[in-house]
């Protein structure tokens, strides 16, 4: 049975700091992450990127969306896909509808072109999750998913996936094997070290290419030396 999604509450709506305040120190940090990602693929093209975390509430969805924005600001055509088919959030962030999306495309009721939405940000396109299916892992590991990735590669410069936490379900492991690179988000004073290590082990077993970790929610006062040039 497909689950009906609730309307976003006020606290679920996110802001994209990289779009609203591109000259802020935080936006500069996202550009630094973008640069580091580009350096990780100095000899090859980075076309598909996946962002995940070890557990929930570590900020991966906000980081994924802001990364997509800074890549779009670089002039690349970017497709941001909400591949969290259990607790999707991209439609909250973009304040858009989620009647069709990734799940619709994977079951064949809609095409890639029919599920991609334009956004208010130049060069940034989005595919929400669509209706929540009863079998997310099977859909993400299907031939239809591989075809979608193949078609998206041909149409966009960068495809970025927001996925569920690694330790919660197998979805992220499945996608990590299909993407060029994976980013693991950890949250300061929240992420357990052993859980982060376990998440890395699972991604390695899935033969995913873990290219780096983003430390989220670091105390700004402790990082004044780093923010100096952004000010």
N, C-alpha and C positions, 0 to 999 in steps of 0.2 A: 504494500500500500504506500502510495506517495504521500508524504507528510505535507500538510499545509503550514506555511510559514507565517509567523506573527509579524505585525507591522513593527518597524523599528521604534524603540523608545528613544527619548531625548538623549539619554546617556550613551546609547549605542552609536549615535551619529558621530563620525570622526571628521577631523579637519586635516587637510593635507598642507602641512607647514611649508613644504617645498614649493607649493603653488601660491599660497596666500602670502608668504613672507620669504621669498627666495634669497634675500640677502641676510637672513638671520644666521646666527652661529649653528643652529641645528641643521638648517638646510645645507650649510657648508659641510657638515659632517656627512650628509648623504652623498654629496658630490665626491667627498673623499672615498667613501665606500665604492661609489661607481668607478672611480679611478683605479682602486685596488682590484676590483673585479676585472676591469679591462686589462690590467697588467697580468692577471692570472691566465689570460688567454692571448698572450703576446704572439704565439706562433699559430694559433688557430682562431677561428671565428666563434664567438659566444652568441649562439642564437636562442638557446632555451635555458632559463634559469629558474630554479625552484627555491622557495624560502619556507623553512619549517622551524619548529622548536621542539624541545624535549617534552614539555608539558603545556597546559593551557595558560592563558593570561600572561604571556611573556612578551606580547607586543608584536608578534610576527606579522599580523595582517596590516597594521599601521606602517611597519617598516617596509613591507612588500609594496604597498601602494605608493609610498614616498620614493622608493627606489625606481618604480616605474615612471614616476613624474620626472625625476632627474635624467633618466635615460631619454625620455621624450624631449626634454629641454636641450639635449645634446643634438637634436635634429633627427633622431632615429624614430622610425615608426614602431611603436610599442604596443603589443597586445597583452593586457593584464587579465589573467584568467583566475577566477575563484574556483580552485579545485578542492575546496573543502566542502564536500557534498553532505556533510553532517551538521556543521554549524557555520554556514556561510555568512560573510559580513560585507562583501564588496558592495552590494546594493545599498547597504546602510551608508558606507563611506561616500559613494557617488550620489546618494539620494535618488536612486532610480528604481524602476520596477524589476522584478525577478520572475516574471511569468514564464520566460523561456531562457535557456542558458546552456551551460556545459552538458548537463544531464539530457536535455532535449536533443542536443547534437549527437551524443553518444548512443542514444536509443534510435536515432534515425528519423525523428519527427520534424527536425529542423536542420538546416545546413549551417556551415560555418558562417557564411555571409548573413544568414538570417538571425543568428544569435549574437553577433558582435554589435556593440553599441558605440556610437561616437560619444566623446566626452567634451567638456568645456575647455579641456587642455589640448593645445596643439600637439599633434602627432600621437596622442594617447587614445587607444581604443580599449574597450573592456568587454569581457564576457562574464556575466554573473554565473552563479552555480546552476540556476534553473531549479525546478521542483526537486525536493530532496527524495532520492530514490531509496528503495529498500536494500540495494546491493551496491554501495559505493565502491568497494574494493574491486569487485568484478568488473564494473564499468571502467575504472581507471586502468585496469590491466588488460582491457579488451583490444581487439584489432581496430575497433573504431577509434580508440584513443590514440593509437599509433598513427592512424590515418589523419586524425585531426592535427597532431603535432607536425606531421609531414606537410600538410596543406598550410598550416600557420607559418611554418618556416619559410615557405615559398612566398608568402604574402607580406610578412612583417620582418623588420630587421631584428627585433628582440621579442621573445615571448616569455613572460614571467608568470609563474604559477604560485599561488598562495595555497598551501596544503595543511592538513591537520597535523597536530603534534605527533612526533615519531613514536613515543611510548604509548600513546593512546590506542592507535589503530595502525594497520599495515599500509595505509594509503600512501604515506610519504615515501616509504621504502620502494613501493611499486613505481612511483613517478621519478624517484631519484635515479633509477636505472635507465630512464628514458630521456633525461635532461643532460645538457652539457655540463652543468654545474649546480651545486647545492650550497645554500647559505643556512647556517644554523644560528638561530637567535637565542640568546640567553639573557636573563634579566638580573641586574645587580641586586643582591640580597634576597633573591627569590629562588633562582634556579639552583637546585641541588647539584653539587659537583658530580656525584656518582650518577645521577640521572643524565647529566650532559654527556658523561663518558659512555653510558649505555646507549644513548641516542647515536653517538658517533659510531659505536660498534655495529649497531643495526644498519646504519647507512653504508658502512664499509662492507658488511655482509651482502648487502643488496647491490654491491659494485657501483654505488653512486659516487660521483666525484665531489667530495666535500672540499670546497675551495676556501672556506673561511667561516669565522664566527663573528657575529655582531653582538657587542655588549650593550644592552639597552638599559635606559633609566639610571645612568651613572650620575652621581652627585655633581652638578655643574661647578660648585664651589671648589671641588677638588681638582677640577680640570681647567682652571682659569688660564694656565699657561698655554693650554691648547686652543682656547677660544679667543685668545688675544688678537690674532690676525683676522678672525671673522668679525670682530668688532670694528 
